[in-house]
Amino acid sequence: MIPVTKPFLPSEKEFTNYIKSIWERQWLTNNGPLVNTLELGLKEYLKVDHLLFVSNGTVALQLAIKALNLSGEVITTPFSFVATTSVIVWQGCKPVFVDIDPDTFNIDPYKIEAAITSKTSAILATHVFGNPCAIELIQQIADKHNLKVIYDAAHCFGTRYKNKSIFAYGDITTTSFHSTKLFHTIEGGAVFTKDSALLKKMALMRNFGYSGIDTFSEQGINAKNCEFHAAMGLCNLKHIDDILKMRKYLSEQYLDRLVNLRVQFQKIQANDDYNYAYFPILFESESLMQQAKANLEMAQIYCRRYFYPSLSELPYVENVEMPVSKSVASRILCLPLYHTLTVSDLDMICRLLLRGQNFNENQVQKVHQTEKPAPHHPISNRKPTVKVNGSL
Ligand SMILES: *Cc1c(COP(=O)(O)O)cnc(C)c1O
């Protein structure tokens, strides 16, 4: 069985060494030494000024919205994981969707201004599959209209943009360290900001608003994380370069083999340090996607429809037409990608996809002998470049 992803696991020994130290100290949670060490390690690795380790990526978004005091309307993308929209509603704001760019799958910056009203307080955008949004354009619009910017960077560990971690942008950036993400702490997440007042506010909010024994200076919640999750993070941080290299290598193998498959690849914003968190392919129609998915499932290969449905179709939001998001959501499929995926499994996945396409084309040709075949359009600026050799 080949799943869409498998969590990275360090050796049991690495993990139990940390667990032993927790037993020795008997300090399980509440800003313990492993949580502190992980926060420092992450700051160093990512080269960011500040971050707070929190219990998950969803509460990270909630903290961000609360800390910025957002109200009224929040402009957001309909193409993301459900939490990006659900937290806006949960925090009592109204999500206002702006359609996505059909090539990058990120919010279309040229459609944002038309959605701004007197009630708009912020833009909450997702760097979809680790691909940076149009950061400069979004900031210009935000400055012009006095809006806050939050980035949901749940897919972005390891992605850098203009020589900085992608986590360094916006008023606040949030991320998730859930097991399905490239870097994980089993459950976990983080918030990032350059603004020290905001950081302090979120640090208090993360711990019930406690500012000293029996004093609460801020409305807070429990968004803390604990020593056990920090232990997993500390183990995984030691392997992160290896994980990133492997993702890149496997993605390049996919691209090499699939250049002639009639699908579109995500256009990655010019960037040297892209993290290859996912391998999405966009079919020409929903039925071609469904056929490919079914073919792979017959061979026990399980891909996922990330992200389906388009969030503009959720039952608890105002229904608005988002044609690009709806269309991309209906045709997209994420192929298996994880640290221990073997090249021979990857080969088989690619062969099945290509064979399925040839079969379909033969069927079509039998019916319409005279029709021209549809044009090839693998759109990608991810050139299959350097190969990683050696131990991989
Ligand atoms: C995973 C994810 C989240 C939620 O993170 P959790 O840690 O699972 O709460 C939010 N947004 C996006 C885009 C995600 O992929």
The ligand as a Tripos MOL2 file, in Angstrom:
@<TRIPOS>MOLECULE
LIG
   15    15     1     0     0
SMALL
NO_CHARGES

@<TRIPOS>ATOM
      1 C1         -2.4790   21.5020    8.2350 C.3       1 LIG1
      2 C2         -3.0040   22.8580    7.9290 C.ar      1 LIG1
      3 C3         -3.5850   23.6830    8.9060 C.ar      1 LIG1
      4 C4         -3.9260   23.1800   10.2890 C.3       1 LIG1
      5 O1         -2.8600   22.7920   11.0460 O.3       1 LIG1
      6 P1         -3.1000   21.7990   12.2970 P.3       1 LIG1
      7 O2         -1.7610   21.7650   12.9400 O.co2     1 LIG1
      8 O3         -3.5160   20.4940   11.7510 O.co2     1 LIG1
      9 O4         -4.1280   22.4340   13.1630 O.co2     1 LIG1
     10 C5         -3.9500   24.9690    8.5580 C.ar      1 LIG1
     11 N1         -3.7850   25.4330    7.3100 N.ar      1 LIG1
     12 C6         -3.2430   24.6810    6.3380 C.ar      1 LIG1
     13 C7         -3.0680   25.2690    4.9840 C.3       1 LIG1
     14 C8         -2.8630   23.3520    6.6010 C.ar      1 LIG1
     15 O5         -2.3940   22.5840    5.6190 O.3       1 LIG1
@<TRIPOS>BOND
     1     1     2 1
     2     2     3 ar
     3     2    14 ar
     4     3     4 1
     5     3    10 ar
     6     4     5 1
     7     5     6 1
     8     6     7 2
     9     6     8 1
    10     6     9 1
    11    10    11 ar
    12    11    12 ar
    13    12    13 1
    14    12    14 ar
    15    14    15 1
@<TRIPOS>SUBSTRUCTURE
     1 LIG1         1 GROUP 0 **** ****
